[in-house]
Amino acid sequence: MDHKTVEDYVLSMPNARREYPFGEEVAVYKVGDKMYALIPEGKAPVRLSLKCDPQLSTLLREKYETVLEGYHLNKKHWNTIILTGQLPWEDVQGLIRHSYDLVTKAGGETPLFNE
């Protein structure tokens, strides 16, 4: 999974925008004044940090070795996902939508996952 594919999907959310409030090393994706995704620039594999329901975060971290506590973020509410392919792209997209929904209060339902 490449940076551009991930970023294009993150920015496809309504009213999403990219900023660099922490410097050029980390792209921060916001809706309104709320962050819902972060991607460090120039990392391979891509690392994607997303807001997540705490119970779902725990389940994901137990199931996938590439889902970690949010790097430099609130460990209860954020995950950092190393995009190695362990999580299918459809599940990553669901987690991006979940994060967006949490910050926009549009629902925040648990995304469906392939078992």
N, C-alpha and C positions, 0 to 999 in steps of 0.2 A: 504494500500500500504506500503510495507516494504522497508527499506533502501537498502537492497541488490538488489531488483528488480529495483528500481529507478537507483541506481548506475550502475548496469549492462547495462541498456539502455543508460545512459549518456556516458558510456565508449565504447559503440558500435559504436559511431560516428568515422569516419576515422581519424586516427592519434591523437585520444583523449588520455589524460593522467591525472592522479590524482596527485596533489601536496598538501603540507601543508605549504604555505608561511606565514600564519598568526598564526601558531601553530597547535597543534594536535586536537583542538576543531572544526575546519572547514576544510572539504575537498573541494579543489578548482579544478575544471575540466577545462583543457585548451586544445586548439589546437594552435600549434605554441606558441607565447608568449601571447595569448589573452584568458582571462577567458570567459567561456560561461555558467558555472553553479557552484553553491556552495551549499553544503549540510552540515549543522552543524551535528556533530557526536552525537549520543546518544539521539536525540530528538524524542519524540513520541507525536503526529504524526510527520512524516517526514516533514521538511521545505525545500523547493527547491527554490533557487533564480536563475532566468534566465534573460538574456538580452531580451528586447522586443521592438518592434516598439512603439514609444510613443502613437500613436493614438490607437493601439490595447491595450496597457497597460490601457489606460483610460476606454475603453469599458469593459475590463475584470474586472477591479476594481469596476465598476458600477454594473456589472451583478453578480459577485460572492463575497460573504463576506470573502472567504478564499484566495482571491487574494489581496495582500497588496503591498504598495510601497516597493521597495527593502530595506531590512534591512541592514543598514550601507553601502548602495550603492547609486549611482546616481538615485534619485527617478523618474526622467524622463525616464530613459532607462532600469530600472531593476524592476522586480516584485519578491516578495517572495510569494510562493504558499504553503499554509498549506494543505498537502495531506490527507484530511479527507474523500475523495470520492465525494465531491461536484462536482468537475471536473472529468469527466470520464477519465480513464487511457489513452484512445486513444487521448483525447485532451491534456493531459499532455505530451504525446509523441510528439504530433504536436508542442507544445511549446518548447520542448527540441530541436527538429530539427530546429525550427524557430530561436532560440538563436544561435545554431551552425552556421546556414546559415548566420546570421547577422555578426558574427565575421570572418567568412571565405569568406564573400562576394559571397557566392555561390547562392545567390538569395534573401533570406530573405522574401519570399512571406508569406502572412498571411496564417496560417494553417487553415484547414477546421475544423469546430466545429459542434457537434451535437446541434440541436436547440431544 
